[in-house]
Amino acid sequence: MKRVYVFFANGFEEIEALAPVDILRRAGVEVTTVSIYEDMTVVGAHDITVMADTIFSLCDYDDASVIFLPGGMPGAANLLACDDLCKLLEEKSREGVTLAAICAAPSVLGELGLLKGRKATCYPGFEEHLREAVVDTEALLVKDGESLFTACGPAAACELGFALVELLCGKEKADEVRAGMMFNRTKITD
């Protein structure tokens, strides 16, 4: 079974965390939201309180297909300050597990040296933290093979979710979820 772990820290960007979780679950992917604290309650950057599925210390992460970091500030800084999470990211990167990060969160991967020579994007102003990455500041979403997905911010949250569904379940399933959510419509009428 494919499993995605999504890490929540106080100050996370709510739409960047919850939109991909919603899309992945619609596709039937097992998603576990994880508080990096000893409390499952986490408060987002816009004062939306969310209850994670579990806390960091209760998981072993052996079944991880994707490790996903939502952005937001100070959420991304709080993720970087979590030593256990940083060790997990380094370990899973060595194992070839897919890492995904959006907005300010690619800076966590960059600060850990996990982006060296890799293509990535981030929220404007965080580029200097993507150490030795090949940064595309114009991209909504950047895929570097199947093991690294980065996105620029809130506007990319759904596209990141669909890209992860395609990775884990195939293009047909991603297209099905996209259509079911009406993302195939573009007409706006005044």
C-alpha contacts under 8 A as a table, 3 or more apart, distances in Angstrom:
res1	aa1	res2	aa2	distance
1	M	29	V	7.99
1	M	30	E	7.45
2	K	29	V	6.22
2	K	30	E	6.31
2	K	63	D	7.59
2	K	64	A	7.28
2	K	65	S	5.66
2	K	168	L	6.80
3	R	29	V	6.43
3	R	30	E	4.78
3	R	31	V	5.67
3	R	32	T	7.44
3	R	63	D	6.44
3	R	64	A	5.30
3	R	65	S	5.27
3	R	66	V	6.66
4	V	29	V	7.49
4	V	30	E	6.34
4	V	31	V	4.74
4	V	32	T	6.25
4	V	64	A	5.99
4	V	65	S	5.82
4	V	66	V	4.69
4	V	67	I	5.94
4	V	68	F	7.06
5	Y	31	V	5.94
5	Y	32	T	4.95
5	Y	33	T	5.91
5	Y	34	V	6.84
5	Y	61	Y	7.97
5	Y	64	A	6.73
5	Y	66	V	6.36
5	Y	67	I	5.08
5	Y	68	F	6.04
6	V	17	A	7.42
6	V	21	V	7.91
6	V	31	V	7.33
6	V	32	T	6.24
6	V	33	T	4.75
6	V	34	V	5.91
6	V	67	I	6.28
6	V	68	F	4.78
6	V	69	L	6.03
6	V	70	P	7.45
7	F	33	T	6.01
7	F	34	V	4.81
7	F	35	S	5.96
7	F	36	I	6.60
7	F	67	I	7.96
7	F	68	F	6.57
7	F	69	L	5.68
7	F	70	P	7.13
7	F	79	L	7.90
8	F	12	F	6.44
8	F	17	A	7.88
8	F	33	T	7.03
8	F	34	V	5.86
8	F	35	S	4.88
8	F	36	I	6.26
8	F	42	V	6.73
8	F	52	A	7.41
8	F	69	L	7.65
8	F	70	P	7.26
8	F	75	G	7.62
8	F	79	L	7.85
9	A	12	F	5.76
9	A	35	S	6.27
9	A	36	I	5.97
9	A	37	Y	7.55
9	A	42	V	6.32
9	A	43	V	7.60
9	A	44	G	7.76
9	A	75	G	5.19
9	A	76	A	7.52
9	A	78	N	5.99
9	A	79	L	6.11
10	N	42	V	5.42
10	N	43	V	4.97
10	N	44	G	5.64
10	N	45	A	7.22
10	N	74	P	7.07
10	N	75	G	5.35
10	N	78	N	7.04
11	G	43	V	6.19
11	G	44	G	4.48
11	G	45	A	4.04
11	G	46	H	7.67
11	G	72	G	6.12
11	G	73	M	5.38
11	G	74	P	4.83
11	G	75	G	4.01
11	G	76	A	7.73
11	G	78	N	7.89
12	F	17	A	7.53
12	F	43	V	7.40
12	F	44	G	4.70
12	F	45	A	5.34
12	F	70	P	6.37
12	F	71	G	5.74
12	F	72	G	4.61
12	F	73	M	6.27
12	F	74	P	6.90
12	F	75	G	4.13
12	F	76	A	6.87
13	E	16	E	5.48
13	E	17	A	6.49
13	E	44	G	5.91
13	E	45	A	5.49
13	E	46	H	7.45
13	E	70	P	6.50
13	E	71	G	5.49
13	E	72	G	4.24
13	E	73	M	7.32
13	E	75	G	7.23
13	E	154	P	7.80
14	E	17	A	5.31
14	E	18	L	5.97
14	E	44	G	5.73
14	E	45	A	6.99
14	E	46	H	7.41
14	E	48	I	7.30
15	I	18	L	5.24
15	I	19	A	5.47
15	I	154	P	6.29
15	I	157	A	6.79
16	E	19	A	6.02
16	E	20	P	6.85
16	E	70	P	5.53
16	E	71	G	6.62
16	E	102	I	6.99
16	E	153	G	7.16
16	E	154	P	5.53
16	E	156	A	7.86
16	E	157	A	4.94
17	A	20	P	6.11
17	A	21	V	6.49
17	A	69	L	7.78
17	A	70	P	5.06
17	A	71	G	7.75
17	A	157	A	7.66
18	L	21	V	4.97
18	L	22	D	6.00
19	A	22	D	5.15
19	A	23	I	6.23
19	A	157	A	6.06
19	A	158	C	5.83
19	A	161	G	7.00
20	P	23	I	5.07
20	P	24	L	5.98
20	P	157	A	6.13
20	P	158	C	5.85
20	P	160	L	6.59
20	P	161	G	4.04
20	P	162	F	7.55
21	V	24	L	5.22
21	V	25	R	6.10
21	V	31	V	6.70
21	V	161	G	7.20
22	D	25	R	5.26
22	D	26	R	6.19
23	I	26	R	5.13
23	I	27	A	6.47
23	I	158	C	7.35
23	I	161	G	5.67
23	I	162	F	6.78
23	I	165	V	7.65
23	I	177	V	7.27
24	L	27	A	5.16
24	L	28	G	6.55
24	L	29	V	5.36
24	L	30	E	7.70
24	L	31	V	7.17
24	L	161	G	6.24
24	L	162	F	7.54
24	L	164	L	7.39
24	L	165	V	5.90
25	R	28	G	4.94
25	R	29	V	5.15
25	R	30	E	6.56
25	R	31	V	6.62
26	R	29	V	7.48
26	R	177	V	6.81
27	A	165	V	6.71
27	A	169	C	7.62
27	A	173	K	6.74
27	A	174	A	7.39
27	A	177	V	6.41
29	V	165	V	7.74
29	V	168	L	7.83
32	T	52	A	8.00
32	T	53	D	6.06
32	T	54	T	7.50
33	T	52	A	5.08
33	T	53	D	5.09
33	T	54	T	6.57
34	V	40	M	7.54
34	V	52	A	5.43
34	V	53	D	6.02
34	V	54	T	5.11
34	V	55	I	5.19
34	V	56	F	5.81
35	S	38	E	7.37
35	S	39	D	6.91
35	S	40	M	5.46
35	S	41	T	7.30
35	S	42	V	6.76
35	S	52	A	5.71
35	S	53	D	7.83
35	S	54	T	6.34
35	S	55	I	4.72
35	S	56	F	5.91
36	I	55	I	6.09
36	I	56	F	5.13
36	I	79	L	7.57
36	I	82	C	7.19
36	I	85	L	7.63
37	Y	40	M	7.02
37	Y	55	I	6.30
37	Y	56	F	6.80
38	E	55	I	5.94
38	E	56	F	7.46
38	E	57	S	7.74
39	D	42	V	7.64
39	D	55	I	6.64
40	M	51	M	5.38
40	M	52	A	5.01
40	M	53	D	6.98
40	M	54	T	5.97
40	M	55	I	5.82
41	T	49	T	6.77
41	T	50	V	5.76
41	T	51	M	4.51
41	T	52	A	6.29
42	V	49	T	5.76
42	V	50	V	5.35
42	V	51	M	6.23
42	V	52	A	7.17
43	V	46	H	7.98
43	V	47	D	5.76
43	V	48	I	5.69
43	V	49	T	4.38
43	V	50	V	6.20
44	G	47	D	5.21
44	G	48	I	5.17
44	G	49	T	6.19
44	G	50	V	7.47
44	G	75	G	7.71
45	A	48	I	7.34
45	A	72	G	6.46
45	A	73	M	6.64
45	A	74	P	7.45
45	A	75	G	7.36
52	A	55	I	7.30
54	T	58	L	6.93
54	T	59	C	7.97
55	I	58	L	5.81
55	I	59	C	7.52
56	F	59	C	6.05
57	S	60	D	7.87
61	Y	64	A	5.33
64	A	67	I	6.76
64	A	97	V	7.05
65	S	97	V	5.80
65	S	98	T	6.30
66	V	97	V	6.03
66	V	98	T	4.68
66	V	99	L	5.73
66	V	100	A	7.04
67	I	89	L	7.68
67	I	97	V	7.39
67	I	98	T	6.35
67	I	99	L	5.00
67	I	100	A	6.17
68	F	99	L	6.01
68	F	100	A	4.60
68	F	101	A	5.68
69	L	76	A	7.91
69	L	100	A	6.21
69	L	101	A	4.63
69	L	102	I	6.69
69	L	105	A	5.93
69	L	106	P	7.92
70	P	75	G	7.89
70	P	76	A	7.38
70	P	101	A	5.91
70	P	102	I	5.49
70	P	103	C	7.27
70	P	104	A	8.00
70	P	105	A	6.05
71	G	75	G	6.29
71	G	76	A	5.39
71	G	101	A	7.07
71	G	102	I	5.27
71	G	103	C	4.78
71	G	104	A	4.75
71	G	105	A	4.50
71	G	106	P	7.89
71	G	153	G	7.49
72	G	75	G	5.12
72	G	76	A	5.90
72	G	103	C	6.65
72	G	104	A	5.94
72	G	105	A	7.35
73	M	76	A	5.66
73	M	77	A	6.64
73	M	104	A	7.19
74	P	77	A	5.21
74	P	78	N	6.09
75	G	78	N	5.06
75	G	79	L	6.27
76	A	79	L	5.02
76	A	80	L	6.32
76	A	104	A	5.93
76	A	105	A	4.99
76	A	107	S	7.68
76	A	108	V	6.77
77	A	80	L	5.10
77	A	81	A	6.24
77	A	108	V	7.55
78	N	81	A	5.01
78	N	82	C	6.53
79	L	82	C	5.34
79	L	85	L	7.11
79	L	86	C	7.90
79	L	108	V	7.27
80	L	83	D	7.31
80	L	85	L	7.68
80	L	86	C	6.57
80	L	108	V	5.44
82	C	85	L	5.40
82	C	86	C	6.34
83	D	86	C	5.04
83	D	87	K	6.22
84	D	87	K	5.18
84	D	88	L	6.22
85	L	88	L	4.96
85	L	89	L	6.14
86	C	89	L	5.10
86	C	90	E	6.28
86	C	112	L	7.38
87	K	90	E	5.18
87	K	91	E	6.14
88	L	91	E	5.06
88	L	92	K	5.99
89	L	92	K	5.22
89	L	93	S	5.93
89	L	99	L	7.89
89	L	109	L	7.87
90	E	93	S	5.16
90	E	94	R	6.33
90	E	112	L	7.48
90	E	114	L	7.31
91	E	94	R	5.25
91	E	95	E	6.37
92	K	95	E	4.89
92	K	96	G	6.22
92	K	97	V	5.24
92	K	98	T	7.89
93	S	96	G	5.11
93	S	97	V	5.74
93	S	98	T	7.32
93	S	99	L	7.15
93	S	114	L	7.27
94	R	97	V	7.70
96	G	147	S	6.36
97	V	147	S	6.19
98	T	146	E	6.57
98	T	147	S	3.90
98	T	148	L	5.57
98	T	149	F	7.64
99	L	147	S	5.96
99	L	148	L	4.97
99	L	149	F	6.35
100	A	106	P	7.99
100	A	148	L	5.78
100	A	149	F	4.55
100	A	150	T	5.64
101	A	105	A	5.27
101	A	106	P	5.11
101	A	149	F	6.48
101	A	150	T	4.94
101	A	151	A	6.53
102	I	105	A	5.38
102	I	106	P	6.07
102	I	122	C	6.44
102	I	123	Y	7.73
102	I	150	T	5.45
102	I	151	A	4.49
102	I	152	C	5.79
102	I	153	G	5.83
102	I	156	A	7.92
102	I	157	A	7.57
103	C	106	P	6.75
103	C	122	C	4.91
103	C	123	Y	4.43
103	C	151	A	6.11
103	C	152	C	4.70
103	C	153	G	4.11
103	C	154	P	7.20
104	A	107	S	5.77
104	A	108	V	7.82
104	A	122	C	6.03
104	A	123	Y	5.59
104	A	126	F	6.32
104	A	152	C	7.96
104	A	153	G	7.72
105	A	108	V	5.36
105	A	109	L	7.26
105	A	122	C	7.59
106	P	109	L	5.20
106	P	110	G	6.23
106	P	120	A	7.74
106	P	121	T	7.39
106	P	122	C	6.03
106	P	130	L	6.83
106	P	150	T	6.50
107	S	110	G	4.80
107	S	111	E	5.92
107	S	122	C	7.59
107	S	126	F	6.46
107	S	127	E	7.60
107	S	129	H	4.93
107	S	130	L	5.43
108	V	111	E	5.23
108	V	112	L	6.36
108	V	129	H	7.78
109	L	112	L	5.20
109	L	113	G	6.43
109	L	114	L	5.23
109	L	115	L	6.29
109	L	130	L	7.31
110	G	113	G	5.08
110	G	114	L	5.68
110	G	115	L	5.28
110	G	116	K	7.65
110	G	129	H	5.55
110	G	130	L	4.13
110	G	131	R	4.99
110	G	132	E	7.79
110	G	133	A	7.53
111	E	114	L	7.61
111	E	129	H	5.95
111	E	130	L	6.77
111	E	131	R	6.50
113	G	116	K	6.03
113	G	131	R	6.48
113	G	132	E	7.89
115	L	118	R	5.05
115	L	119	K	7.50
115	L	120	A	7.54
115	L	130	L	6.59
115	L	131	R	6.60
115	L	132	E	6.55
115	L	133	A	5.13
116	K	131	R	6.50
116	K	132	E	4.66
116	K	133	A	5.03
117	G	132	E	5.95
117	G	133	A	5.03
117	G	134	V	6.15
118	R	132	E	7.86
118	R	133	A	5.07
118	R	134	V	5.75
118	R	144	D	6.49
119	K	133	A	5.89
119	K	134	V	4.60
119	K	135	V	5.89
119	K	136	D	7.30
119	K	142	V	6.79
119	K	143	K	7.25
119	K	144	D	5.56
120	A	130	L	7.78
120	A	133	A	6.44
120	A	134	V	6.17
120	A	135	V	5.05
120	A	136	D	6.26
120	A	142	V	5.60
120	A	143	K	7.41
120	A	144	D	7.31
120	A	149	F	7.46
120	A	150	T	5.65
120	A	151	A	7.76
121	T	127	E	7.65
121	T	135	V	5.45
121	T	136	D	5.31
121	T	137	T	5.80
121	T	138	E	7.95
121	T	139	A	6.51
121	T	140	L	7.65
121	T	141	L	6.96
121	T	142	V	6.20
121	T	150	T	5.69
121	T	151	A	5.79
121	T	152	C	5.80
122	C	126	F	6.37
122	C	127	E	6.60
122	C	137	T	7.06
122	C	150	T	6.82
122	C	151	A	5.84
122	C	152	C	4.27
122	C	153	G	6.99
123	Y	126	F	5.97
123	Y	127	E	7.67
123	Y	151	A	7.86
123	Y	152	C	4.67
123	Y	153	G	5.61
124	P	127	E	6.71
124	P	137	T	7.10
124	P	152	C	7.64
125	G	128	E	7.42
126	F	129	H	5.63
126	F	130	L	7.23
127	E	130	L	5.38
127	E	135	V	7.12
127	E	137	T	7.90
128	E	131	R	6.57
130	L	133	A	5.57
130	L	135	V	7.47
136	D	139	A	5.69
136	D	142	V	7.79
139	A	142	V	6.45
139	A	151	A	7.59
139	A	152	C	7.03
140	L	151	A	5.65
140	L	152	C	5.35
140	L	153	G	7.70
140	L	155	A	7.70
140	L	156	A	5.73
141	L	149	F	7.24
141	L	150	T	5.83
141	L	151	A	4.27
141	L	152	C	6.46
141	L	156	A	6.62
141	L	159	E	7.40
141	L	160	L	6.83
142	V	149	F	5.83
142	V	150	T	5.31
142	V	151	A	6.20
143	K	146	E	6.99
143	K	148	L	5.92
143	K	149	F	4.66
143	K	150	T	6.64
144	D	147	S	6.67
144	D	148	L	5.18
144	D	149	F	6.40
145	G	148	L	6.49
146	E	149	F	7.65
146	E	167	L	7.19
149	F	160	L	7.69
150	T	160	L	7.90
151	A	156	A	5.94
151	A	157	A	7.53
151	A	160	L	6.76
152	C	155	A	7.66
152	C	156	A	6.26
153	G	156	A	5.52
153	G	157	A	6.79
154	P	157	A	5.31
155	A	158	C	7.43
156	A	159	E	5.23
156	A	160	L	6.03
157	A	160	L	5.24
157	A	161	G	6.35
158	C	161	G	4.92
158	C	162	F	6.23
159	E	162	F	5.09
159	E	163	A	6.06
160	L	163	A	5.03
160	L	164	L	6.20
161	G	164	L	5.23
161	G	165	V	6.28
162	F	165	V	4.99
162	F	166	E	6.17
162	F	174	A	5.62
162	F	177	V	7.89
162	F	178	R	7.16
163	A	166	E	5.06
163	A	167	L	6.22
163	A	174	A	7.45
164	L	167	L	4.95
164	L	168	L	6.14
165	V	168	L	5.17
165	V	169	C	5.45
165	V	170	G	6.77
165	V	171	K	7.76
165	V	173	K	7.16
165	V	174	A	5.44
166	E	169	C	5.32
166	E	170	G	4.27
166	E	171	K	4.70
166	E	172	E	7.64
166	E	173	K	6.80
166	E	174	A	5.08
167	L	170	G	5.88
167	L	171	K	7.73
169	C	172	E	7.96
169	C	173	K	6.01
169	C	174	A	7.24
170	G	173	K	5.63
170	G	174	A	6.45
171	K	174	A	4.98
171	K	175	D	6.02
172	E	175	D	5.15
172	E	176	E	6.14
173	K	176	E	4.95
173	K	177	V	6.20
174	A	177	V	5.26
174	A	178	R	6.05
175	D	178	R	4.97
175	D	179	A	6.07
176	E	179	A	5.24
176	E	180	G	6.10
177	V	180	G	5.01
177	V	181	M	6.17
178	R	181	M	5.25
178	R	182	M	6.33
178	R	183	F	5.23
178	R	184	N	6.52
179	A	182	M	4.90
179	A	183	F	5.72
179	A	184	N	5.40
180	G	183	F	7.65
182	M	185	R	5.81
183	F	186	T	7.53
